[in-house]
Amino acid sequence: MVRLEGTIKRYIGASTDEKPTEEIPPGSSFLETNTGAVWRFDGRVWIVAPSGEAVSALLEVVISLLVDVREALYNL
């Protein structure tokens, strides 16, 4: 189901600040100015979003595994 994202909220604060918990639409974000971490609200709790470095490292692992699988299938 497609939903309009116009209701999300964006918060900015320090990692030591308490993140809001009331009337927060799912998909809202909280940027920690002192750490650079981004948190997303899933409708119940705040979840830290993967950093760009973490995502890049994960993609490298996945690509490497896919190459290994391709080679194994090719050698059957």
Chimera marker file (.cmm) of the C-alpha trace (Angstrom):
<marker_set name="trace">
<marker id="1" x="0.000" y="0.000" z="0.000" r="1" g="1" b="0" radius="0.5"/>
<marker id="2" x="1.369" y="3.410" z="-0.941" r="1" g="1" b="0" radius="0.5"/>
<marker id="3" x="1.087" y="6.150" z="1.663" r="1" g="1" b="0" radius="0.5"/>
<marker id="4" x="1.883" y="9.842" z="1.536" r="1" g="1" b="0" radius="0.5"/>
<marker id="5" x="5.069" y="10.536" z="3.492" r="1" g="1" b="0" radius="0.5"/>
<marker id="6" x="4.089" y="14.124" z="4.245" r="1" g="1" b="0" radius="0.5"/>
<marker id="7" x="3.214" y="13.362" z="7.851" r="1" g="1" b="0" radius="0.5"/>
<marker id="8" x="6.638" y="12.244" z="9.074" r="1" g="1" b="0" radius="0.5"/>
<marker id="9" x="8.568" y="14.465" z="11.438" r="1" g="1" b="0" radius="0.5"/>
<marker id="10" x="12.295" y="15.190" z="11.549" r="1" g="1" b="0" radius="0.5"/>
<marker id="11" x="13.962" y="15.834" z="14.886" r="1" g="1" b="0" radius="0.5"/>
<marker id="12" x="17.497" y="17.025" z="15.609" r="1" g="1" b="0" radius="0.5"/>
<marker id="13" x="19.250" y="16.798" z="18.970" r="1" g="1" b="0" radius="0.5"/>
<marker id="14" x="22.165" y="15.363" z="20.906" r="1" g="1" b="0" radius="0.5"/>
<marker id="15" x="22.509" y="11.657" z="21.666" r="1" g="1" b="0" radius="0.5"/>
<marker id="16" x="21.890" y="12.498" z="25.330" r="1" g="1" b="0" radius="0.5"/>
<marker id="17" x="18.537" y="14.122" z="24.556" r="1" g="1" b="0" radius="0.5"/>
<marker id="18" x="15.414" y="12.066" z="25.166" r="1" g="1" b="0" radius="0.5"/>
<marker id="19" x="13.767" y="11.131" z="21.906" r="1" g="1" b="0" radius="0.5"/>
<marker id="20" x="10.073" y="12.036" z="21.666" r="1" g="1" b="0" radius="0.5"/>
<marker id="21" x="7.614" y="9.186" z="22.156" r="1" g="1" b="0" radius="0.5"/>
<marker id="22" x="4.133" y="10.673" z="21.773" r="1" g="1" b="0" radius="0.5"/>
<marker id="23" x="2.279" y="11.374" z="18.535" r="1" g="1" b="0" radius="0.5"/>
<marker id="24" x="5.245" y="10.358" z="16.395" r="1" g="1" b="0" radius="0.5"/>
<marker id="25" x="4.282" y="9.113" z="12.911" r="1" g="1" b="0" radius="0.5"/>
<marker id="26" x="6.094" y="5.956" z="11.737" r="1" g="1" b="0" radius="0.5"/>
<marker id="27" x="9.038" y="6.853" z="9.487" r="1" g="1" b="0" radius="0.5"/>
<marker id="28" x="9.946" y="9.964" z="11.463" r="1" g="1" b="0" radius="0.5"/>
<marker id="29" x="13.657" y="10.523" z="12.056" r="1" g="1" b="0" radius="0.5"/>
<marker id="30" x="15.953" y="11.808" z="14.785" r="1" g="1" b="0" radius="0.5"/>
<marker id="31" x="19.462" y="13.039" z="13.848" r="1" g="1" b="0" radius="0.5"/>
<marker id="32" x="21.995" y="12.993" z="16.682" r="1" g="1" b="0" radius="0.5"/>
<marker id="33" x="24.114" y="16.063" z="16.004" r="1" g="1" b="0" radius="0.5"/>
<marker id="34" x="27.054" y="14.893" z="18.119" r="1" g="1" b="0" radius="0.5"/>
<marker id="35" x="27.298" y="11.343" z="16.700" r="1" g="1" b="0" radius="0.5"/>
<marker id="36" x="25.777" y="11.646" z="13.225" r="1" g="1" b="0" radius="0.5"/>
<marker id="37" x="23.546" y="8.648" z="13.956" r="1" g="1" b="0" radius="0.5"/>
<marker id="38" x="20.076" y="8.688" z="12.434" r="1" g="1" b="0" radius="0.5"/>
<marker id="39" x="17.212" y="6.973" z="14.238" r="1" g="1" b="0" radius="0.5"/>
<marker id="40" x="13.879" y="5.998" z="12.637" r="1" g="1" b="0" radius="0.5"/>
<marker id="41" x="10.601" y="5.572" z="14.470" r="1" g="1" b="0" radius="0.5"/>
<marker id="42" x="8.827" y="2.356" z="13.459" r="1" g="1" b="0" radius="0.5"/>
<marker id="43" x="5.530" y="3.194" z="15.140" r="1" g="1" b="0" radius="0.5"/>
<marker id="44" x="6.551" y="1.735" z="18.503" r="1" g="1" b="0" radius="0.5"/>
<marker id="45" x="10.269" y="2.366" z="19.130" r="1" g="1" b="0" radius="0.5"/>
<marker id="46" x="13.216" y="4.320" z="17.766" r="1" g="1" b="0" radius="0.5"/>
<marker id="47" x="15.652" y="2.135" z="15.757" r="1" g="1" b="0" radius="0.5"/>
<marker id="48" x="19.116" y="3.291" z="14.727" r="1" g="1" b="0" radius="0.5"/>
<marker id="49" x="19.441" y="3.415" z="10.939" r="1" g="1" b="0" radius="0.5"/>
<marker id="50" x="22.533" y="1.835" z="9.381" r="1" g="1" b="0" radius="0.5"/>
<marker id="51" x="25.274" y="4.338" z="8.599" r="1" g="1" b="0" radius="0.5"/>
<marker id="52" x="26.585" y="4.746" z="5.089" r="1" g="1" b="0" radius="0.5"/>
<marker id="53" x="29.765" y="2.878" z="6.037" r="1" g="1" b="0" radius="0.5"/>
<marker id="54" x="27.798" y="-0.027" z="7.501" r="1" g="1" b="0" radius="0.5"/>
<marker id="55" x="25.615" y="-0.252" z="4.411" r="1" g="1" b="0" radius="0.5"/>
<marker id="56" x="28.662" y="-0.164" z="2.114" r="1" g="1" b="0" radius="0.5"/>
<marker id="57" x="30.386" y="-2.913" z="4.095" r="1" g="1" b="0" radius="0.5"/>
<marker id="58" x="27.250" y="-5.042" z="4.021" r="1" g="1" b="0" radius="0.5"/>
<marker id="59" x="26.896" y="-4.587" z="0.260" r="1" g="1" b="0" radius="0.5"/>
<marker id="60" x="30.510" y="-5.650" z="-0.258" r="1" g="1" b="0" radius="0.5"/>
<marker id="61" x="29.878" y="-8.863" z="1.682" r="1" g="1" b="0" radius="0.5"/>
<marker id="62" x="26.657" y="-9.602" z="-0.224" r="1" g="1" b="0" radius="0.5"/>
<marker id="63" x="28.310" y="-8.992" z="-3.597" r="1" g="1" b="0" radius="0.5"/>
<marker id="64" x="31.230" y="-11.222" z="-2.649" r="1" g="1" b="0" radius="0.5"/>
<marker id="65" x="28.856" y="-14.014" z="-1.623" r="1" g="1" b="0" radius="0.5"/>
<marker id="66" x="26.896" y="-13.669" z="-4.863" r="1" g="1" b="0" radius="0.5"/>
<marker id="67" x="30.098" y="-13.934" z="-6.898" r="1" g="1" b="0" radius="0.5"/>
<marker id="68" x="31.052" y="-17.096" z="-4.962" r="1" g="1" b="0" radius="0.5"/>
<marker id="69" x="27.612" y="-18.622" z="-5.585" r="1" g="1" b="0" radius="0.5"/>
<marker id="70" x="27.785" y="-17.765" z="-9.288" r="1" g="1" b="0" radius="0.5"/>
<marker id="71" x="31.202" y="-19.407" z="-9.605" r="1" g="1" b="0" radius="0.5"/>
<marker id="72" x="30.030" y="-22.502" z="-7.722" r="1" g="1" b="0" radius="0.5"/>
<marker id="73" x="26.993" y="-22.855" z="-9.979" r="1" g="1" b="0" radius="0.5"/>
<marker id="74" x="29.106" y="-22.318" z="-13.081" r="1" g="1" b="0" radius="0.5"/>
<marker id="75" x="31.442" y="-25.136" z="-12.012" r="1" g="1" b="0" radius="0.5"/>
<marker id="76" x="28.650" y="-27.703" z="-11.540" r="1" g="1" b="0" radius="0.5"/>
<link id1="1" id2="2" r="1" g="1" b="0" radius="0.2"/>
<link id1="2" id2="3" r="1" g="1" b="0" radius="0.2"/>
<link id1="3" id2="4" r="1" g="1" b="0" radius="0.2"/>
<link id1="4" id2="5" r="1" g="1" b="0" radius="0.2"/>
<link id1="5" id2="6" r="1" g="1" b="0" radius="0.2"/>
<link id1="6" id2="7" r="1" g="1" b="0" radius="0.2"/>
<link id1="7" id2="8" r="1" g="1" b="0" radius="0.2"/>
<link id1="8" id2="9" r="1" g="1" b="0" radius="0.2"/>
<link id1="9" id2="10" r="1" g="1" b="0" radius="0.2"/>
<link id1="10" id2="11" r="1" g="1" b="0" radius="0.2"/>
<link id1="11" id2="12" r="1" g="1" b="0" radius="0.2"/>
<link id1="12" id2="13" r="1" g="1" b="0" radius="0.2"/>
<link id1="13" id2="14" r="1" g="1" b="0" radius="0.2"/>
<link id1="14" id2="15" r="1" g="1" b="0" radius="0.2"/>
<link id1="15" id2="16" r="1" g="1" b="0" radius="0.2"/>
<link id1="16" id2="17" r="1" g="1" b="0" radius="0.2"/>
<link id1="17" id2="18" r="1" g="1" b="0" radius="0.2"/>
<link id1="18" id2="19" r="1" g="1" b="0" radius="0.2"/>
<link id1="19" id2="20" r="1" g="1" b="0" radius="0.2"/>
<link id1="20" id2="21" r="1" g="1" b="0" radius="0.2"/>
<link id1="21" id2="22" r="1" g="1" b="0" radius="0.2"/>
<link id1="22" id2="23" r="1" g="1" b="0" radius="0.2"/>
<link id1="23" id2="24" r="1" g="1" b="0" radius="0.2"/>
<link id1="24" id2="25" r="1" g="1" b="0" radius="0.2"/>
<link id1="25" id2="26" r="1" g="1" b="0" radius="0.2"/>
<link id1="26" id2="27" r="1" g="1" b="0" radius="0.2"/>
<link id1="27" id2="28" r="1" g="1" b="0" radius="0.2"/>
<link id1="28" id2="29" r="1" g="1" b="0" radius="0.2"/>
<link id1="29" id2="30" r="1" g="1" b="0" radius="0.2"/>
<link id1="30" id2="31" r="1" g="1" b="0" radius="0.2"/>
<link id1="31" id2="32" r="1" g="1" b="0" radius="0.2"/>
<link id1="32" id2="33" r="1" g="1" b="0" radius="0.2"/>
<link id1="33" id2="34" r="1" g="1" b="0" radius="0.2"/>
<link id1="34" id2="35" r="1" g="1" b="0" radius="0.2"/>
<link id1="35" id2="36" r="1" g="1" b="0" radius="0.2"/>
<link id1="36" id2="37" r="1" g="1" b="0" radius="0.2"/>
<link id1="37" id2="38" r="1" g="1" b="0" radius="0.2"/>
<link id1="38" id2="39" r="1" g="1" b="0" radius="0.2"/>
<link id1="39" id2="40" r="1" g="1" b="0" radius="0.2"/>
<link id1="40" id2="41" r="1" g="1" b="0" radius="0.2"/>
<link id1="41" id2="42" r="1" g="1" b="0" radius="0.2"/>
<link id1="42" id2="43" r="1" g="1" b="0" radius="0.2"/>
<link id1="43" id2="44" r="1" g="1" b="0" radius="0.2"/>
<link id1="44" id2="45" r="1" g="1" b="0" radius="0.2"/>
<link id1="45" id2="46" r="1" g="1" b="0" radius="0.2"/>
<link id1="46" id2="47" r="1" g="1" b="0" radius="0.2"/>
<link id1="47" id2="48" r="1" g="1" b="0" radius="0.2"/>
<link id1="48" id2="49" r="1" g="1" b="0" radius="0.2"/>
<link id1="49" id2="50" r="1" g="1" b="0" radius="0.2"/>
<link id1="50" id2="51" r="1" g="1" b="0" radius="0.2"/>
<link id1="51" id2="52" r="1" g="1" b="0" radius="0.2"/>
<link id1="52" id2="53" r="1" g="1" b="0" radius="0.2"/>
<link id1="53" id2="54" r="1" g="1" b="0" radius="0.2"/>
<link id1="54" id2="55" r="1" g="1" b="0" radius="0.2"/>
<link id1="55" id2="56" r="1" g="1" b="0" radius="0.2"/>
<link id1="56" id2="57" r="1" g="1" b="0" radius="0.2"/>
<link id1="57" id2="58" r="1" g="1" b="0" radius="0.2"/>
<link id1="58" id2="59" r="1" g="1" b="0" radius="0.2"/>
<link id1="59" id2="60" r="1" g="1" b="0" radius="0.2"/>
<link id1="60" id2="61" r="1" g="1" b="0" radius="0.2"/>
<link id1="61" id2="62" r="1" g="1" b="0" radius="0.2"/>
<link id1="62" id2="63" r="1" g="1" b="0" radius="0.2"/>
<link id1="63" id2="64" r="1" g="1" b="0" radius="0.2"/>
<link id1="64" id2="65" r="1" g="1" b="0" radius="0.2"/>
<link id1="65" id2="66" r="1" g="1" b="0" radius="0.2"/>
<link id1="66" id2="67" r="1" g="1" b="0" radius="0.2"/>
<link id1="67" id2="68" r="1" g="1" b="0" radius="0.2"/>
<link id1="68" id2="69" r="1" g="1" b="0" radius="0.2"/>
<link id1="69" id2="70" r="1" g="1" b="0" radius="0.2"/>
<link id1="70" id2="71" r="1" g="1" b="0" radius="0.2"/>
<link id1="71" id2="72" r="1" g="1" b="0" radius="0.2"/>
<link id1="72" id2="73" r="1" g="1" b="0" radius="0.2"/>
<link id1="73" id2="74" r="1" g="1" b="0" radius="0.2"/>
<link id1="74" id2="75" r="1" g="1" b="0" radius="0.2"/>
<link id1="75" id2="76" r="1" g="1" b="0" radius="0.2"/>
</marker_set>
